[in-house]
Amino acid sequence: MADFKRLNEINELVSFLGNGKVNIVAGLRRSGKTYLLTELFKKHLIENHYALEQEIGILKLNDENRNIETLAQLTSAVFKLVKNDIKVLIVDEAQLIKGYVKFFSDFVKDNKNITLYVSGSNSDILSWDIVENFKELANPLYLRSLTYKEIVEDKSDYSFEEYMLYGGLPVIINEEPEKRVSELRKICNEIYQLDIRDRLEGKLNYLSKNHIDEILSLLASSASPFSPSQVAFRFAKGVDNTKFDMMLLIKDIEDVLEFFDNSFLTSYIEVDDFNEKTPLKNIGLNKKYYFSDNGIRYIKCENQNKARSNCLENAVYLELISRGINPRGKIILNKKNKIDGEIDFNYRLNGNDYHIQVAHTITAANYDREIGNLLSLNNGTIKIIVYCYDLTGSNETGIDYFLNDSFFKGNKEIAV
């Protein structure tokens, strides 16, 4: 079984030592938060002489300490550890205890000699609302799925095709190949039920549980900006208009999308009009969504013919984010405000403008849409295409071509 190092995250956790804050490790379920804190980080602290083993206190509230259910019991358990002169306190599944926000806020104020790290596995602690609750004391670290480069450093036989389809969750990478899809479904159902569905129950005006799941599938299947109003019209078919408020339905869909984000299941980029004429927010086409793990997008995609293409683009997005790049998108609209083309990602870095197209397979049919849109850009921009198959055999001057995994093994600081 591969034991992934997570060096970037460990170095960031080390930088938190002595900061007097509530250091929150947040991320998608099964992304490895518990293992990062209680195994990898602990081992690093000891081996690099930041703390002795007896100076690190660990409280797993969903494991060997399931009996801790109340704030009084949490207080007793924490201060029992504190008596041992610990330097680092790690609390896993902190959200299980009602009142934990005030308790840990007071704790860091009163115990400046102890660095506190907390993690949790539902949208209550994953939501950025929790950062607001801790106010200036919050210090979050977002744990992402592993990048392809990180994976192959420890598991060289994990192919790029596997990464595209099954993603970067450690528990899935280490699973037997024939079990990966079923395990991904279990994780997705866990996220959906515990972080989203149950917390939304009773808060929506019109959407059923099936609607929520359908929105997730539509996101996974869409290769373009996602319009809540268009989805609302889809759901509203056959509804008695005399008892129906379209704006409330659109608000329901927007609330569901927000919960997806708060559970770190999805995130989005802002999209601009290629010709800089149409304010896209006015027509609901200003956001394009990506999944925090390729594997979950793959199993939720309704059209398996599109799954590989969507997952390749999703992988490029995750790679850019891992490099500290926050891209935007561009769409080309016709006179009826329908999408005629896109530039998948654009951003400015080190004085250069980058534009990236992603096409799983370049064909004569999509050549103008993918390559032509890049060629139409100013010569001063860096133009990139990431692809798996080129059936045209063309190689245009002025475009950097990245086949399969070559884009994902590049320099961290730049795109090429």
N, C-alpha and C positions, 0 to 999 in steps of 0.2 A: 504494500500500500504506500503510495506516494505521500510524503510529509512536506507540504508546501511551506516555504520559509516565511513569506509575508514580511520581507525585510523593510519595505517602505513604511508599512503600518507600525511595525515594532519601533522603528526609529522615531516615528511621530509620537507614539505612546511614551517613549523615553523622554522626549522633549517636554512632556507634560509634567514630569516629576517636580514636585514642590511648587506647583502653580496656584495652589489654594482654591481650585475650582472642582466642580462636579464634572469629571471627564466621562462623557457619554459615548459608548461604542454602539453605533446604530447601523442597521443594514437589513437586507432581505433575510427572511428566515432561511436557515441552513447555510448561510454564507460563511459560517465558521467563527462567529463572535466569541462563543464560549471557549473554543479551542485556542483562539488567538490569545485571549487574556489569561486563561488558567494554565495553559501548557507552554505555548511559544514565548509569550511575554515573560512569564514567570522564569522560564529557563534562561532567557536572555539576561534578566536582572541578576540572577545568581552567577552565571558564567562570566559576566562583565563587571561583577563586584559592585553593583548598585545597591544590592541588599542581600542579606543572608536569607536562607530559606525560612527560618523562623521569624523573620521580619516582614514576611508577606502573608497577609490574612486573606483567605478566600471563603466566600459565603455563596454557595449555590442554592438558591431558593427553590429551584424546581428539580432538585436532585436529592442529595443526602439530607437536605434541610427542609423537606416538604412539610414538616411539622410546624415550621414558622409561618403563621398565617395572619398574625395581628401586628400592629405597630409596636405594642408592648413587647412581644416576643422578638421582633426585629431589633429593638433597642437593646434588649438583654443580650442577644447573640453578638451584636456589634461591639458592645462595650466589654464583653468577655474577651473578644479578640484584641481590643485596644489595650487591655491590661498586660498583654504580652509584649508591649513596646514595639509594635509593628510600625513600619515605615510606609507600607503600601497596603491598601484595602481594596479588594476586588469583590463586587457584589453582582452576581449573575441573576437575571430575571427579576430585577428590582421592582418592576411594575406590578408584581403579584401582591404587594403590600399596599393597602390603602393608606395614603398620607405620606408616602415615601418622599415626595418632592420637598416638603417642609423639613422632614427629618434630615435628609442629606444636605439640604441648604444650611441648616443649623450646624450639622456635623462638621462641614468644612470650615465654617467660621470659627468653631471652637477647637478644632484640632489641626492647626496649620502645619504641624510636623508630620502629618499623614497625607499621602496623596491618594485620592479616591477615584476609582474607576467603576462605572456601572454599565450594565448592558441589559437588554431585554428583547423579547421576541413577539411583541404585538404592536399595533399601530398607536397605542397609547404612549409608548416610549419612543417609537420610531418616528412619529409625527414631529414636525418641527415645532408644534405647539409646546412640546415638552421643553424645548430650548427657551421659549418665551416664559414658561412657568418658573424655570430656574433663574431667569433674568440674566444678570451679568455674571452669575456663577457658572453658567453652562459653558462647556467646551466640548463640542461634538467631533467625533471622527466617524466618517461614513465608510464602512467596510463593504467593498464591492466584490462581485464575482472575480475570480482570477482571470487575468489576461492570458492570451494564448502563449505569449512569451514566458510568463511566469510558470505556466503549466508544463511546457516542454523542458524547462530547466530541471524539473524533477520527475517528469514522466514523458520521456522522449517518444514513446510509442503512441501517444495521443495525437491522432492525425488532425489536420486542419478541418477536414470534413466532419470529424466527430465534434470538434469545438463549435463549428457553425451550428450543428443540429442539437447537441446536448449541453453546450454551454460550459460555464466555468465554476459551478458549485463544487467544492471539494468532495462532498459526499457522493455526487453523481459521477465525477471523474474516476473515483476509486471503485465504483460499482461495476459489476459484470455487464458487458455491453448489452446483452439481451434483456437486462432488467432496467436499463436507464430510462426508457420511456415510462414504464409503470411507476418508477420511483419519482420521476418528474411530475407525473399526474398527482401523486400523493402530496408532494410538496405544494403544488399549485392549489389543490383542494384545501390544504391546511391554511395557506395564506388567505384564500378566498373566504373560507368559513370563519376563521378566528379573527382575522384582521379587518375584514371588509363586510361580509354579509351580516354577521351578527351585530356589528356596531352600527350598520345602516338601518337595521330593522326598526320600523316605526318612524323613521325620519324622512322617508320619501313619500311624495304625494301619489305617484302613479306607477313607479317601477316595481316589478316583482323580482324575486330571486333569479328567475330565468333571464330577465332583462339584464341584470347586472352581469351575469355570465356571458350573455350575448355581446355586451359592450366590450368585454375583455377580448372576445374572439374577433370582433370587428377591428379592434386596435391592432391585434396581432396580424390580421390579414391585410391591413391597409398599408399601402406604400406611399400615401400622400397625406397632406395635412388632414386632421380629423375635425369634422364639423358637428358639434352637438346638435345644431338645428336640423341638419340633414338626417341624423339618427332619430331625432324627435319625430320628424315627419314619417319615418319608417315605422316607428312604434305606434303612431297615432292612427294608422289606417284602421278603419272600421269602428273608431271610437265615436260615441254620440257627442257631437260638437256642442250641444246645448249644456253639457255638464263637464266641459273640458277646457282647461287653460293651458295653451301651448307653452306659455312662458314658464309655468311651473314645471312642465315636463322637461324643458331645456335646463332649468335649474337643477332638477333631479340628476340629469346626465352629467352636468358640470360637477355636482357634489360627488358622484361616483368616481369621476376622473380624479378628483382631488384625493379621495381615499386611496385610489390606486397609487398615487404619488406618495402619500403619507406612509403607506406600507412599503415603500421603496420597491414596489413591483414595476412601476413605470416612471419615466420622466419625459420631458419634452424640450424641443428647441423652438425658438421663435423663427417664424418664416416671414420673409419679405417678398414684395412684388418685384420680379426681375426688372420690370420697366419703371419701377418707382412711381407708379401712378395711383394704384388702388390701395387704400388703407385696409389691409386684410382682416383686421379685427372686426370691421364693420360687416364683413360677410362670413365670419366664423372660420377662416382658413389660415389663421395666424399661428397655429401650433401643430407640430408634428411629433408623434409619440414614439418612444423606444422603450424596450423592456430592459430591465437591469440584468437579465440573464437570457442568453440566446435559447437555452433549452426550453424555458417556459414559453417563449414566443413560438418556438417550433411546434410544441404540442397544442397550443391554442389557435394556431393558424388554421382557418377553415379550408383553405385551398392548398393542398400539398404541392401543387405545381408552382405556387408562389412562395412556398415556405423557404426554399433555399435562397432565393433572391432577397427576401425580406430579412432573413437571418444574416446574410452577408453584410447588408447595409447596417443591421443592428450591431454586428461585430465591429464595423468601422467606427460607429458612434462610440461604443464602449472603449475602443482603443484611444480615440481622441480625448475622451473624458479622463482616461487614466493618465494621459500625458499633460493634464492640466489645461486642455484646450476646450473652450466652450463655443462650439460652432453655431451658426445660423443656417437656415435654408433659404432657397429662392424658388419661386414658382413663376411660370410663364402663363398668363391668362389670355384667353381670347376675348372677343367683344361681349360675350355673354357671361363673363367671369367664370368660365370653365377652365380647368387646368389643361394646358396644352404641352407643358414640359416642366422640368425641374432641374435645378442644380442642387444635389443632395446636401452638400456641406460647403460652407465658406467661412473663412475667419482670417484675421490678420495676426501675424506672428513675426517678431523680429524685423519689422518693417516690410514684410512681404504679404501679399494677398494670395491666399490659397483657395482653390475651388476644386472640389472632389466629386466625381461621379462614381456610383457603384452600380455595376451591372454583372449579375451572375454569368450571363451569356450574351456576348455581343453578336448580333445578327444583322442581316441587311434590313430587316424590318424595324429594328430599334436603333439603328446606327445614327440617324439624324437626331433622335431624341437624346441619346447618350453622348456620342462624340461630337455631333454638330453643335450642341449647346455649349460645350467647352470651347470649340473653335471660334464661336461667336464672341468670346470674351476678349478683352484687351490683351495685347501681347505682354504687358507688364505683369500679368498675374501668373502664378504657378498653377498649372492645370494637371490634375491627377485623375486617372481612372483605375479603380480596383475591380478586378474581374476574375472569373474562374475559367471561362472558355471564350475564345474569340473565333467565331465561325467565318469571319470576313477575311482574316489574314492581314488586315490593314494595320499600319503603324504610323500615325500622323505625327509630323514634326511639331514640336512645341507642347506635346503631352507626355507626361511620365506615366508609363504603364506598370502596374503592380499586379503580378499574377499570384493567385491563391494566397499563401501566407507571407509573401515577401513584404507587404506593407506592415505587417504586424511584428516583424523582426527588426524594424528600423530604429534609428536613433530616437531616444525618448524626447529630446528637446524639439525636434523638427518632424515634419510629416514624411520626409523622404529618406 
